[in-house]
Amino acid sequence: MQARQVGPLDAAYLALDGPRTVGHVCLILPLDGPITLAQLREQVGARVGRLPELRQKLHQGANALDRPWWIDDPSFDVDQHVDEFHVGRRELTEVVSELAMETLPRSRPLWQAHLIREGRRAYVMTKVHHSIADGSRYRDILHALFGTAEDDTPGWSPHRPPGAFDLATRGIVGASRWAASSVYAAARAIADNPRSLGGVLNSIGVHAAPPTPFNRSVGPRRVWAFRTWGLAASKPTRAHFGVTVNDVVHAVAAAGLRQWLIEQDALPSSPLVALVPMSVRHLTPDPSGANRLSLGLCRIPTDIEDPVERIFSAREDMAEAKARPVLGEGALGVLTRVLGPTLEPASWVASTVKLLDTVRLPFNTIISNVPMGQDLFVVAGRRVTAVYPFAPLGDGMGLSITIQGYQGRLDVGISACADLVPDVEHLMDLMTAEYAQVCTLANHTNED
């Protein structure tokens, strides 16, 4: 495939690779039987031709301030991306947490697949950098490598990388076209609705995030907890109260965090705030970027004790976040394009001086819900029984909650900084107990 420049938002995710943070997303796939490393390499190697991003690496042009390019890796070797680890006496979560903090080499395509053995149990852990995939695109990668569809896999051979002059010329032309189109679009929007600019500016920081024990500079170690919740179990509650799966997830997260903070004697009087990524990939076709997102700030009702009131509040807060995203896709593109050259060095400086110990982010955590529909994944003839997420952390945000839908269930993963939330398993227990209670709310209401 011909060289293509890294999209502005995609390039921003490269800045997550810092001294104590990484920018890749991990999924842990338990299998219903053992496989060998040779089998995993054979399947991945046979299918890697389906998506170009699996064979492309970063290339920095002559202008170090410009965004890098994706070029074909002429020495691509699947064996460098697929390897094997044994759990042994250590727990699975410990091994996964250590692997999750190993940076992906930028000299190769930004993904890996680890086969993890625990006796006769087998897991495949995929690591894909956020710069090449958001939640929706990650799903495409899983389909390409482990899907059941018998699609033809095209042959491929690497293109010769373009010269420095060619890349510089293409970069200037692309930037000029973007600037012209963006200025026109912004002027047209303001002319049609003069209040829109003020509305966008006023929405920034509309929710103040209170201080918590996990909103500090993060350390280098991670902890991880995972569970599976039955999706059908919450259907009576969702139907009775007219709420969505996302509303239930936010209410459950709020309840678990509320109890955890009470036990730490650190519950704020105001609700916590979550950064909620929302996919816009379905709105318009745009093959130029891997990440198609808008961002919302959503209150999560940690200040409400009653579970019924809490679920209604979660519904209202989520509706408001969707109606008024803090940064739409266009605004994200502008910000990341303008600030792009400064993001990576600024991230390193902020992490080194522990800036986030004194400067608070406008949100406390990220809650992400990624649907998977009725997908089924298979590795070397073995069925994938769950898809457990392990999301990266940014500095100043020591806790992230991700829910991955799969085969009629909700696979939940909480990733946390080991120094700030060492008892992440306890937090997961609190959330799981709350989910079970929420699933019975409709029965209790009917009895009343």
N, C-alpha and C positions, 0 to 999 in steps of 0.2 A: 504494500500500500504506500502511496505517496506520503511524504512528510506533511504533517498538519500541526499547527501551533496549538499549544495547550490553552484551553479556554480560561478566561479570567478567574471564574469561580473555581475551576479545577486547579489552577495554579495556586490559589489561596490555600487549598488544603495541603499543599506541599509544605507550608509553613508550620503545620502541626508536628513535623519531624524536628523535635527540639532536644535539649539535653535530658529532659525528663518526660517527654511526651512523644507519641508516635501518631501517624496519620492514617493508619490502615484499620479496616474493619475486619473482625474475625467472625467466622461462623463455625461452630463445632457440630459435626454431623455424626451421631452414633449410628452404627450399622447393625443389622440383625444377624450378623455372622462375621467370622474372620476373613480377611483378605491379605494378600501379600503386597509388598512394595512393588514388585514387578508388575502385578496386575493393575495397581493404581497408575503406575507410570505408563503402562500400555494404553489404558483408556484415555488418560489425559493427553498423551502424545498423539493419539489418533484423532482427537477432537479439537486440539488447540488451534487448528486452522479456521475454525468457525467464526472467531472474533478477532479483529486485527489488534485490539488493545492488549491481548494476551501475548503478542509477539513484538510489541513496540517498546522501546526504552526512551528515556529522556535524552535530549541533546540541546546543549546551550549554544546559541548562536554567538556571533562575534560581539554583539551588544549584550553585556552582562546584565543590563537593566531591563532588557526585554524579556518577555515570557519565553520559556524553553519550547522545544518542539518535540513531537513524537516521531521517531524514525524507526524503521524496521531494524531489529537486532540481527546483524549478519551472523553472529555466533550463537544464536539461540539454541539452548540445549535443555530439553525437558527435565533431565536428571538434576539440573541445578535448581529447579523449582519444586521438585517433589522428593521428599525425604521421609525418614522414619525415626520415631522415638518410642522408647519403652517407659511406661509409668514406673514399673518396679515397686519399690517400697513407698515412693512418694504418691500423694493423691493426684487424681486427674486435674483438679482445679489448680494445683500448684504448678504442674507442668504446663498447662494451658496458659496460666498467667505469665510464666517466664517466657514462653514462646511469643506471646502477644506483645512483649516489650522489646523484641529484637527487631531492629529497623530493617526494612527491605532495602537491599542494595540498589542504588540508583544507576548502577552500571548495567542493570538487566531490567526486563519488564517487571512492573511493580506488583507481583503476586507470588504466592507460594501455596502449596498444599502439603500438609504434614499428615502422615499416617501415624496415629498414636495407638500403641498396643497396651492393653491392660489385661494380662492373662489372655483368654480367648476372646475378650471384647476388643472391638476395633472402632476407632473414630477417625474421621477425616476432618482436619482443621484447615479451613481455607483462610488465607490472609490476602486481602485485596485492598490496595491503597484507595483512599477516598477520592484521589485525583482522577481515577479512571472509572469510578462507579459510585453512584448514589444507591439508595435501596432498590429502586426499580431496575437500574442497570446491573446491579449485583445479581438480581434474579435472572437476568439474561445470561450472565456468566455461569450460574449454576445449571441453567437449562442446557447451555452449550456443552458443559463438561459432564454433567450427571443426569441430564434429562432422558426420558424414555423414548422421545420421538426419534425415528430413524431418518434423520436428515442427512443428506449427502455432505461430506466434509470436503470442501474444495482444497486442491493442492495449492501450495504457495511457495514463493521464493522471495527472499528479502530484496527490496529495492535499494539501489545505491543511494546513500545519503546525499542530498543536494549540497552545493557549495555555499560558502559563507555569503557571497554576494547575492545569490538567489534567495536565501533565507531572509537577508536584510531587506531586499526589495519587496518580497512578499509581506513581510511584517509591516513595512511602511504603508503599502497599499491597503492592507487590511485595517490598520489603525485609522487611516484617512477615511475609508468607507464607513467604519464604525462611528467616527466622530461626526461625520456629516449626517448619517441617519439618526444618531442619538439626539443631536441638537434639534433636528427637525421634529422628531417625535416628542421631545420635551416641550418645544415651543408650541406645537399643535395641542398637546394635552393642557397646557396652561391657558392657551387661548380659549379652548372649549370650556374649561372649568378653572377660572382664576384662583379659586380657593384650594385647588388640589395641592399646590406646593406647600401651603401652610398646613394643610391636613397631614401631609406626609411628615413634615418636620415635627408637628405636635405629637405625632404618634410615637416618636422615638422616646423610649424611656417612660412610657405612660404608666408602667407598673414598676414600682420600686422593689427590688429584691432584698429581703431582710438578711442579716448576717446569720450564718449557720456554722457549725464546726467543720463542714466539708467544703466551704467556700474560702479556701486558702491556697497558697502555692502548693502544687502537688509534688510528691517525691517520686523516686524512680521505680517503686514496686507497685504491683497491682494485685488486687484480690477479685475473685469472681464467684458468683453464685448463679445457679440456674434451676428452673423448675418448668414443668408443663402443667397448664391449666386447661381443663376441658371447656371448649367454647360453647357446646350445647348446654352446659350446666347453667350458664348465665342468661339463656334465652328467655325464660319466664320473667326474669327481672327486667330485661331490656324491653320486652313487649309490654309489661305492666306499666312501666314508668315512661315509656317512649324515649329511651336513650339508646345510644350506639355502643358498640364495643369500645370505641375510643373513650367515651364518657365513663364507662365502667373502669377502664384501665386507669384513668386519671384519678377517679375517686379512690380506687384501691391503693394506688401509689401514695395519694395524700394521707390515707389512713395509716399505712405502714410507716411513712416518714414522720407523721405526727407522733405515733407511739415511740418510735426510736428517739426522736428529739426530746420527748417528755422524759424518757429514761436517762438522757444525757443532761437533763435540766437545762435544755437549750431551745425550747419551743418558742418561736417568735409569736408575738400577738397578731401580726399580719400574715396573710397567706404567703407561702413560697411561690416562686415564679419559675415556670419551665420554659425553655426554648423549644419550640415545636417545629421541626422541619415538615413542610407540606409539599408533596410532589406536584409539579405543574406539567409533567411530561405529556399528559393526555390532552393538554389544551392546544398546543401548536407543535407541529413537527419541527425539530431543530437538531440535526445530527452533529452539530459542531461542538457540543459540550457534553461531558459525561454526567454532570450534575445539573438537574433541572428542578430547582427548588425555590420556594418562598419561605420566609421565616416568620413565625408568630411568637409573641410572648403571651403565655397563658397562665393565669393564676391557678394554683392547685390548692384546694380548700383544706389545708392543714389546720386552719383555725376553727373548723367546724367539727363538733364531737358526734352529732347525730348522723348515722349512716345514710338515712333517707335524705336529709337536708344536704348532706355532702354530695350525694350523687346528682341531685338537681343543680347544685352549685357548679359541679364539674361540667354538666351539660351547658349551662349558661356561659361559663368561662370559655369553654372550647368554641362555642358558637361565635363569641366575640372575637377570639383570636383568628378564626377563619375569615370573619367578615372584615377585620382590620389587621392584615399582616403588617408587621413592623417594616419588613423589607421584602418587596416583591422581587420577582426574578430580574426585572429590568434594573431596579435599584441595586441589587446585589452585583449585577454585572458592571455597573458604573463604578461602584465603590471598589470592587476588587481589581478592576482595570486601572483605576487611578492610584490606588494604594499598593498595588501588587508588588512593586520592587522593594517596598519597605517592610512587607509583612514578615518575611523570614528572618532578617536580622533583628527586627523589633521583637519578635517572639523569643529569640535567643537571649536578648538583653533583658527582657522582662522576666524570663525564667531564671536567669543567672542572679539578678538582684532581688528576686522574690517580690516583684512589684505587686503581685496579687494578694500579698498579705496586708496591704494597706489600701489598695484600690479595688472596689467591689465591681463585679460584673452586674449587668442588669437582669441576670437570671441566676437561679441556684443550681439547676440541673437541666439535662436534656431528656425528654421523654419522646421516644420514637416508636411508632407502630407501623410495621411493614407487613402488608397482607401478602399471602402467597397463593390464595385461591385453592384449587384442587391439585396443585403440583405434586408430582411424585418423583423423587430422585433415587437413582440406583447406581451403586459403585461396584464394578466387577461382579455383577449378579446379586449383590447384597442390597437390600432395601434400606434406605435412609429412614430412620424412625423418628427423628426430630431435627430441628434446625435451631440450635441455641446461639444467640448473638453475644458477642463481646465487643462493645463499642469503645472507641478511643476516648480519652479524656483530654480536655484542654486545660491549660494552667488556670488555676483559680476555681476550677469546677471538678471536685474530687469524687463525683458520683454521676453515673449515667444509667438510665433504665431503657431497655429496648425490648419490644415484643415482636416476635416473628410468627406470623400465622403459617401453619403447615398441617395439612391433612385433618382439618376440622379441630385443631387444637391451637392453643396459644403457648408458644415456647418463649419463656421469659429469661432474660439475662441481665444481671446487675453487675456492672464493672465499677470498681472504686479504687481510690488511692489507699494503699495498705496503711499509711501513716494517719489518714484522716478517718477512714471507716474500716477498722480492722475486723469488725464483726459483721461483715456483709451477709453471711449466712443467716444471722439473726434477723437482719432487715428483711431478707427474702422470706423467712418464716412468718414474720409479721404480715407481709403483703399477701402471702398465700392463705393465711388464716382469714384475712379480711375478704379475699376473693370468695372463699367458701361461704362466708356470712352474707355477702352481697347476693350470692346465688339463691339465698333463701328469703330475701326481703319481700318478694311478691307474696309468699305464703303467709308471712307474718302480717302483712298489710291486709290480706283477705280475711284473716282471722279477726283482726280488729274491726 
